Amino acid sequence: MTLTDDHRDALENQFGLADRVVDEAALANTARRFRERGITLPTLAQLADPSSFDHDEHVGDADPQGPEPRNLWRVHWYNDLAGARVDVPEHVVLGPELTGVECPIIVVFGDRFPMITAHKVLAAYACLAPRVVTGQFDPTRHRAIWPSTGNYARGGIAISRIMASRGVAILPEGMSQERFDWLNRWCENPDEDVIRTFGTESNVKEIYDACNELAQDPGNFVLNQFSEFGNHLGHYTVTGRALGHVFETVRAATHAVDGRNLHLAAFSSATGSAGTIGAGDRLKDDYGAKIVAVEALECPTMLENGYGEHNIQGIGDKHIPLIHNVMNTDVVCAISDVATDELDMMFNTQAGREYLSRSKGLSDELLDDLPHFGYSSICNTLAAIKTAKLLDLGPEDALITVATDGGAMYPSSRAEFLERRYRGEYSHTDAAEAFGQHLGHVTTEHMIELTEADRRRIFQLGYYTWVEQQGTPFEMFEERRSQDFWRELRRYVGVWDEMITDLNARIANA
């Protein structure tokens, strides 16, 4: 496609796909500011493989939960809960005693990421870093605007703060109190820098509207995770490799124990911004894994052009993100927030854990892992179970998914649900009923294997958001149908990494 001025503008400004220095003066400002603050940037290749750099040299004794520039070098999957680097991303393999299916389900923990204990800090870095190294974002004069339903906004605030710039979080007012508590601690001026829009998880358009209003001020720079292709590329490069490494580790361990040679059958991920599901493109390239897109049953947008409201915080709905490679997606699955709410209660109460131990024989080790599953993590895991049944997978197959954050982000929501659903008391019987309903009798309802017609239908849903509302040139919207477009994207990772390396050299010599 021949690029017009409008196409170039969309590519660089809306898509975040600049491959050149757009503003040399801004880049010079960045180099000086970063030199003053002792900031250097890791490449995406280094975050994909942290063994490629010296942890002690770059991270040292930095507090993993503090606003410390060295924590940029922890924005990867190879951390433990204390912030130390591990050889393999921490994970758990769920067996039939919990899932009811023969194939192992591998869940990789996202609450090991620094500062926000959620993997969305990677998405924030992958969106902002390219804008910085191309001179589009100037930390000395721009405010970074982070639209989100919670974790991406927190990640953005963390990344922009330790990159010596001011961040603004935009998120629905109905999100968990823990999100707002964190933002109040980290934001320079919470009254101005935390913007609460109407509604809850389901009210994404209201977030867009707030962004469009703020964008009228040239000092505000909107980093829209739903259209920033750095989000997709960060997960393709970093998350995709990490998940592949985990699978290889599990496969080797399984073969050593019983001789099975596992095949990676599928990757399940809530769509949300469609960043994380980009790791599925990498797993399909490397292993032939099917990509399972997950959404809330209470608002089944891909399944039924949906509407409604739900409480699976962090997965979004009512629109198709620009960065979702719909034409490469294989399965759509919807999970009810009733299931995620009730299983969260089981995983995080004494009565629930006692039931799982005594009645289902779960090990103490597995019980200790369950509080590291947040709402969307439970959602992803249930979708993996449903996928195993839909595809008739057996013991030689494996599925992989991510626990995007942990249960520690939801005590206030859990307390409210306990009072509303169980009148303040949760019993062994409640746990048994929840297990029976949500794990004991999992069906393949509310999911489809996509045909080409299904993919076209879902793809075209995005037209209303992106072309009609957000002004994306139609030709560029359409170009995303082709896998050639997505393969061509991957060259940007090498380009940006070279520019990061060049910037670090300038910082050293500034």
C-alpha positions in Angstrom: 0.0 0.0 0.0 1.3 3.4 -0.9 1.4 5.6 2.2 -0.4 8.9 2.1 0.1 11.6 4.7 -3.0 10.3 6.5 -1.7 6.8 6.4 1.7 7.8 7.7 0.1 9.8 10.5 -2.0 6.8 11.5 0.9 4.5 11.3 3.2 6.6 13.5 0.7 8.4 15.8 -2.3 6.0 16.3 -0.5 2.7 15.7 2.7 3.7 17.4 4.8 2.3 14.6 7.5 4.8 13.9 10.8 3.4 12.6 12.7 6.7 12.6 13.5 9.6 14.9 10.5 11.9 14.5 11.8 14.7 16.8 15.6 15.0 17.4 15.2 17.7 19.9 12.8 15.6 22.0 15.3 12.7 21.9 18.1 15.0 23.0 15.9 16.2 25.9 15.3 12.5 26.9 19.0 11.7 26.8 19.8 14.6 29.2 16.9 13.8 31.5 17.8 10.1 31.7 21.5 10.9 32.3 20.5 13.1 35.2 18.2 10.4 36.7 20.5 7.4 36.0 18.0 5.7 33.6 18.8 3.2 31.0 16.4 1.1 28.9 16.4 -2.7 28.3 15.7 -3.9 24.8 12.8 -6.1 24.2 15.2 -8.9 23.3 16.8 -8.5 26.7 13.4 -8.7 28.5 12.6 -11.8 26.4 15.8 -13.4 27.6 17.0 -11.8 30.9 20.0 -14.2 31.0 21.4 -12.0 28.3 22.3 -9.3 30.8 23.9 -9.1 34.2 21.1 -8.9 36.8 23.3 -7.6 39.6 24.8 -4.9 37.4 21.5 -3.5 36.1 19.2 -4.3 39.0 21.3 -4.6 42.1 19.5 -4.1 45.4 16.6 -2.1 44.0 13.3 -2.6 45.8 11.1 -4.4 43.3 8.0 -2.6 44.5 9.6 0.9 44.6 9.8 3.7 42.0 13.3 2.8 41.1 14.6 3.2 37.5 16.6 -0.1 37.8 13.2 -1.9 38.0 12.9 -1.4 34.2 15.3 -4.3 34.0 12.8 -6.4 35.9 9.9 -5.9 33.5 10.0 -9.6 32.4 8.6 -13.0 33.4 11.8 -14.3 35.1 11.2 -12.9 38.6 10.2 -14.6 41.9 7.9 -12.9 44.4 10.9 -11.2 46.1 12.2 -9.8 42.8 15.1 -12.2 42.3 15.7 -13.6 38.9 14.8 -17.2 38.2 15.9 -19.5 35.5 12.4 -20.4 34.3 9.2 -18.2 34.7 7.3 -19.4 37.8 4.3 -21.5 37.0 2.0 -24.2 38.1 0.8 -27.3 36.2 -2.9 -28.1 37.0 -3.9 -31.7 36.9 -7.3 -33.5 36.7 -7.9 -33.3 40.5 -8.7 -29.6 39.9 -9.5 -29.3 36.2 -11.3 -32.6 35.5 -9.4 -33.0 32.2 -6.5 -35.3 31.4 -4.3 -32.8 29.6 -2.0 -30.7 31.8 -2.9 -27.0 32.0 0.1 -24.7 32.6 -0.5 -21.4 34.3 2.3 -18.8 34.3 2.2 -16.3 37.1 2.0 -12.6 36.3 2.1 -11.3 39.8 5.9 -11.6 39.8 6.3 -8.5 37.8 7.7 -5.5 39.7 5.9 -2.5 41.1 2.4 -3.4 40.2 2.5 -7.2 40.7 0.8 -7.7 37.3 2.1 -8.3 33.8 0.5 -5.2 32.4 3.7 -3.3 33.3 5.3 -5.0 30.4 2.6 -3.7 28.1 3.1 -0.2 29.4 6.9 -0.4 28.8 6.4 -1.9 25.3 4.1 1.0 24.4 6.1 3.9 25.9 9.7 2.8 25.1 9.2 3.0 21.3 7.6 6.4 21.7 10.6 7.6 23.7 13.4 6.3 21.4 11.7 7.7 18.3 11.4 11.2 19.9 7.6 11.1 19.8 7.4 11.3 23.6 9.4 13.9 25.5 9.6 13.2 29.2 10.5 16.9 29.8 7.2 18.2 28.4 4.6 15.4 27.9 2.2 13.9 30.3 1.7 10.2 29.6 -2.1 9.3 29.4 -2.9 5.7 30.3 -6.4 4.5 29.5 -7.3 1.2 31.1 -9.6 -0.8 33.3 -6.9 -0.8 35.9 -3.6 -2.8 35.6 -2.4 -1.1 32.4 -3.0 2.3 34.0 -1.0 1.2 37.0 1.8 -0.1 34.9 1.8 3.1 32.9 2.0 5.2 36.0 4.9 3.1 37.2 6.8 3.2 33.9 6.3 6.9 33.2 7.3 7.8 36.8 10.6 5.9 36.7 11.2 7.3 33.2 11.1 10.7 34.9 7.8 11.9 33.4 4.3 12.5 34.7 1.6 9.9 34.1 -2.2 10.2 34.2 -4.4 7.1 34.8 -7.9 6.9 33.2 -10.1 4.0 34.5 -13.7 3.3 35.4 -14.8 4.4 38.8 -16.2 0.9 39.6 -12.8 -0.9 39.5 -11.4 -2.5 42.7 -10.4 -0.2 45.5 -7.0 -1.7 45.6 -6.3 -0.3 42.1 -7.1 3.2 43.3 -5.2 2.8 46.6 -2.1 1.9 44.6 -2.6 4.9 42.2 -3.0 7.3 45.2 0.4 6.2 46.5 2.2 6.4 43.1 0.7 9.4 41.4 2.3 12.8 41.8 -1.1 14.5 42.3 -3.9 11.9 42.5 -6.6 14.5 42.4 -5.5 15.5 38.9 -3.7 12.4 37.7 -6.4 9.7 38.4 -9.4 10.3 36.2 -12.4 8.1 37.1 -14.8 7.5 34.2 -18.4 6.3 34.4 -19.1 2.6 34.9 -17.0 -0.5 35.3 -15.1 -3.0 33.2 -17.7 -2.8 30.4 -17.5 1.0 29.8 -14.5 1.3 27.5 -16.0 4.0 25.2 -16.2 6.4 28.1 -12.4 5.9 28.6 -11.9 6.7 24.9 -14.0 9.8 25.2 -11.9 11.0 28.1 -8.7 10.4 26.1 -10.0 12.3 23.1 -10.8 15.3 25.3 -7.3 15.2 26.9 -5.6 14.8 23.5 -6.7 18.3 22.6 -3.9 19.5 24.9 -0.5 19.0 23.0 1.2 18.4 26.3 -0.8 15.2 26.8 0.3 12.1 25.0 -2.2 9.3 24.9 -0.9 5.7 25.0 -4.0 3.7 24.0 -3.2 0.1 24.7 -6.0 -1.0 22.4 -4.3 0.6 19.4 -0.6 0.7 20.3 1.1 -2.1 18.4 4.0 -2.0 20.8 1.5 -3.8 23.1 1.1 -6.6 20.7 4.8 -6.8 19.8 5.9 -6.7 23.4 3.9 -9.7 24.2 4.7 -11.5 21.0 8.4 -11.0 21.7 8.7 -11.2 25.5 5.6 -13.1 26.7 5.6 -15.5 23.7 9.2 -16.5 24.3 8.7 -16.9 28.1 5.6 -19.1 27.6 7.5 -21.3 25.1 10.3 -21.7 27.6 7.9 -22.8 30.3 6.3 -25.3 28.0 9.7 -26.7 27.0 10.5 -27.1 30.7 7.3 -28.8 31.5 7.6 -31.1 28.5 11.1 -32.1 29.5 10.0 -32.8 33.1 7.0 -34.8 32.0 9.0 -36.9 29.6 11.6 -37.6 32.3 8.8 -38.8 34.7 6.6 -40.9 32.4 7.9 -40.8 28.9 5.1 -38.6 27.5 6.0 -36.2 24.7 3.7 -33.3 25.2 2.3 -31.3 22.3 1.3 -27.6 22.9 -2.3 -27.7 21.7 -3.6 -24.2 22.6 -3.0 -20.9 24.4 -6.0 -19.2 26.1 -6.1 -15.6 27.0 -8.8 -13.0 27.7 -8.7 -10.4 25.0 -8.9 -7.2 27.0 -6.6 -4.9 25.1 -5.5 -7.9 22.9 -1.9 -7.4 24.0 -1.4 -10.6 25.9 -3.2 -12.7 23.2 -0.4 -11.6 20.8 1.8 -14.2 22.6 -0.5 -16.7 21.0 0.8 -15.6 17.6 4.3 -16.5 18.7 3.1 -19.9 20.1 1.3 -20.7 16.9 4.4 -19.8 14.9 6.7 -22.0 17.1 4.4 -24.9 18.1 1.3 -24.7 16.0 -0.8 -23.9 19.1 -4.4 -22.8 18.6 -5.3 -19.3 19.9 -8.3 -19.1 22.2 -9.8 -15.7 22.8 -11.7 -15.3 26.0 -14.4 -12.9 27.0 -17.1 -12.4 29.6 -20.3 -14.3 29.2 -22.2 -11.3 30.5 -21.0 -9.3 27.5 -20.2 -11.7 24.7 -18.9 -9.3 22.1 -17.1 -11.8 19.8 -19.7 -14.4 20.3 -22.9 -12.3 20.1 -22.0 -8.7 19.4 -22.7 -8.3 23.1 -23.7 -5.7 25.5 -24.0 -5.8 29.3 -21.8 -5.5 32.3 -19.5 -7.9 34.1 -16.9 -8.1 36.9 -14.0 -9.9 35.4 -11.7 -7.0 36.0 -9.1 -6.5 33.3 -10.5 -8.1 30.2 -12.6 -5.3 28.6 -15.5 -5.8 26.2 -17.9 -4.2 23.8 -15.3 -3.6 21.1 -12.6 -5.3 19.1 -9.1 -3.8 19.8 -7.2 -2.6 16.8 -4.2 -4.8 17.8 -6.2 -8.0 17.9 -5.1 -10.4 15.1 -8.6 -11.7 14.7 -7.9 -13.5 11.5 -5.4 -15.7 13.3 -7.7 -16.6 16.2 -9.1 -20.1 16.4 -11.6 -20.3 19.2 -13.7 -17.9 21.1 -14.9 -18.8 24.7 -17.0 -16.9 27.1 -16.7 -17.3 30.9 -19.3 -16.0 33.4 -18.2 -13.7 36.2 -20.3 -15.8 38.5 -17.7 -18.5 38.0 -14.7 -16.2 38.6 -16.3 -14.5 41.6 -17.2 -17.9 43.3 -13.9 -19.6 42.5 -12.0 -16.6 43.8 -13.9 -16.9 47.0 -13.0 -20.6 47.2 -9.3 -20.0 46.5 -9.0 -17.3 49.1 -11.0 -18.5 52.1 -10.1 -21.1 54.8 -13.4 -23.0 54.2 -12.7 -23.2 50.5 -9.1 -24.3 50.9 -10.1 -26.9 53.4 -12.7 -28.3 51.0 -10.1 -28.5 48.2 -7.7 -30.2 50.5 -10.0 -32.7 52.2 -12.5 -33.5 49.5 -10.4 -33.1 46.3 -6.9 -34.0 47.6 -5.1 -30.8 46.5 -1.6 -30.6 47.8 -0.5 -27.9 50.1 1.8 -26.6 47.4 -1.1 -26.2 45.0 -3.3 -24.6 47.6 -0.6 -22.0 48.2 -0.5 -21.2 44.5 -4.3 -20.5 44.2 -4.3 -17.0 45.8 -2.0 -16.0 42.9 -5.0 -16.3 40.5 -6.9 -13.0 40.1 -10.3 -12.8 38.4 -9.0 -12.8 34.8 -6.5 -15.6 35.7 -9.4 -17.8 36.8 -11.2 -16.8 33.6 -8.2 -17.8 31.5 -7.9 -21.2 33.3 -11.6 -22.0 33.0 -11.3 -21.3 29.3 -8.4 -23.7 29.0 -10.5 -26.4 30.6 -13.4 -25.8 28.2 -10.9 -25.8 25.3 -9.6 -29.2 26.4 -13.1 -30.5 26.2 -14.0 -28.8 22.9 -10.8 -30.1 21.2 -11.0 -33.5 23.0 -7.4 -33.2 24.3 -5.7 -36.0 26.1 -2.7 -36.6 28.3 -0.2 -36.0 25.5 -1.6 -32.5 24.9 -1.0 -29.4 27.0 -2.6 -26.0 27.2 -0.9 -22.9 28.5 -2.3 -19.6 29.9 -1.3 -16.7 32.2 -2.4 -15.6 35.6 -2.3 -11.9 34.7 -2.5 -10.7 38.3 -3.2 -12.2 41.7 -6.0 -12.3 44.3 -4.2 -9.7 46.3 -5.7 -7.1 44.0 -9.3 -7.9 45.0 -9.9 -8.1 48.8 -12.4 -5.2 48.7 -14.3 -6.8 45.8 -14.2 -10.2 47.6 -15.5 -8.7 50.8 -18.4 -7.1 48.9 -19.2 -10.3 47.1 -19.0 -12.3 50.4 -21.6 -10.1 51.9 -23.9 -9.9 48.8 -23.7 -13.6 47.8 -23.1 -15.4 51.1 -24.4 -12.9 53.7 -20.9 -12.6 55.3 -20.2 -16.3 55.9 -18.6 -18.8 53.5 -18.9 -22.5 54.3 -17.7 -26.0 53.3 -21.1 -26.4 51.6 -20.6 -23.2 49.6 -17.3 -24.4 48.4 -18.7 -27.8 47.4 -21.4 -26.1 45.4 -19.0 -23.8 43.7 -16.7 -26.6 42.7 -19.5 -28.7 41.4 -21.0 -25.9 39.3 -17.8 -24.4 37.9 -15.2 -27.1 37.9 -17.1 -30.4 38.3 -19.4 -30.0 35.3 -17.5 -27.8 32.8 -19.2 -27.9 29.3 -18.4 -26.5 25.9 -21.4 -24.1 26.0 -20.7 -20.5 25.0 -17.7 -21.2 22.7 -17.1 -21.8 19.0 -14.3 -22.9 16.7 -14.0 -20.0 14.3 -14.7 -20.4 10.6 -13.5 -17.9 8.1 -16.9 -16.3 8.1 -16.8 -16.0 11.9 -13.4 -14.3 11.7 -14.7 -11.9 9.1 -17.7 -11.1 11.3 -15.6 -10.4 14.4 -13.0 -8.4 12.4 -15.7 -6.2 10.9 -17.1 -5.4 14.4 -14.0 -3.3 14.9 -15.0 -0.9 12.0 -17.4 1.0 14.2 -14.8 1.7 16.9 -11.8 2.4 14.8 -12.9 3.8 11.5 -16.1 5.6 12.4 -15.2 6.7 16.0 -11.4 6.9 16.1 -10.6 8.0 12.6 -8.4 5.1 11.5 -8.0 5.2 7.7 -10.1 2.5 6.2 -7.3 1.1 4.0 -5.1 0.6 7.1 -7.9 -0.9 9.1 -8.5 -3.4 6.2 -4.7 -4.2 5.8 -4.9 -6.0 9.2 -6.9 -8.8 7.6 -3.7 -10.2 6.0 -1.1 -12.2 8.0 1.5 -10.4 5.9 0.7 -7.2 7.9 1.3 -9.0 11.2 4.5 -10.7 10.0 5.8 -7.3 8.7 5.2 -5.8 12.2 7.9 -7.9 13.7 10.7 -6.0 12.0 9.9 -3.1 14.4 11.2 -5.0 17.4 14.8 -5.1 15.9 14.5 -1.4 14.8 13.4 -0.3 18.3 16.0 -2.4 20.0 18.7 -0.7 17.9 17.3 2.7 18.8 17.2 1.7 22.5 20.9 0.7 22.3 21.7 4.0 20.6 19.8 6.0 23.2 21.7 4.3 26.0 24.9 5.2 24.3 23.8 8.8 24.1 22.8 8.8 27.8 26.3 7.5 28.7 27.8 10.4 26.8 25.3 13.1 27.4 
